[in-house]
Amino acid sequence: MDSILSGIKNIFSGILGKAGDDRAVGIDIGTSSIKVVELKKEGSRVVLDTYGALALGQYNEGGKVGQVTNLSPEILTKALTDVLKETNITSTNVVFGIPSMSCIIFILQLPTEIEEKNLPTVIPNESKKFIPVPIEDVTLDWYVLPRHEDSGTEARVLSETGGASSMSILVVATLNETLTKYTDVIQKAGLPIDSLEIEVFSHIRSVMTRELYPVMIVDIGASKTKLTIVEHGIVETFRLVNRGAQDITLAISRALELSFEQAENLKKEHGLVPVAEYPRMVEPIKTQLADIFQETNATILAFEKRYNKNIGKIIFTGGGSMMQGLVEYAKQSFAAELAIADPFAKVESPVFLAGVLKNTGPEFSAAIGLALRKIQ
């Protein structure tokens, strides 16, 4: 596991900030597509050089755009090579995203008396209660959260320990199976394995600005929806919902008796906006979203009740959040400010691309965040 550990050991360096090269590539390999973004630094400016996405369904026999896949490392390598070639990306200064759904993220509270040198022994033992698989099947990484009066950490620690002195440690447990697969793909593609990052941290970097209140990030992926509550840049809560964009497409397909491809196109073109030809199209979308929103509200309620703080903003990201009418429909379920992620706003790009980039931005939030990690 040495090569895997060497790639993931600096997983939290993006939180702390790190100087990088003047050109960087973010590669986000999802279950339904690969997204790549190349950024370059020109003085104090971060400029978009190129970007692109490639549907993975076409690499499955009979597969369609938008379908969830589970491709072998060999086929994934072929797809990765293809998208890099199509986008003319040649830089090897890359950061790869590890899917959050292969991770468990939690916060440990440990006595301050524990010395730092003993953490590598203490943390695995304390983490077992949070991890539903043998500890040997995961790779652990952690970050001791700073305690500042304005960070929110102090209040959380006191509330969870009954006023006892304690230190908070953000822990990420990633399945070794996933790390092995991604390492294999990276090696086969001839790229360095020195920069890996869990996608949830990439999202934080690309979609958040300087919010001084707790924010919920709702990442609607192809197979699952990831819910992350962030305060002052720190992950407070992370939860997976077993429902995603593919489920919405399948619901449309069943309700209207259409092929998967036809349903996917309808979803992308019209979303929650009624279409005269298909008057029943909106209802199956609302049904799927209602389940996602119910889980989101339950997560928000648990956080607000536990820490006596309100979620000030909900940011929707991921390919599933690109549907027309999503925010308008979500207003019926949430009281907080709602927004669709606009990660391309973090970089400079040609004016004529502004509309396109804003519309497609949610799909690229992880890839942009990955590239920003190295270049900022």
Beta strands, then each sheet from edge to edge (+ up, - down):
strand 1: 23-29
strand 2: 33-42
strand 3: 45-55
strand 4: 94-98
strand 5: 103-111
strand 6: 138-144
strand 7: 166-175
strand 8: 196-198
strand 9: 215-220
strand 10: 225-231
strand 11: 234-241
strand 12: 313-317
strand 13: 337-340
sheet 1: 3+ 2- 1+ 4+ 8+
sheet 2: 5+ 7- 6+
sheet 3: 11+ 10- 9+ 12+ 13+
end
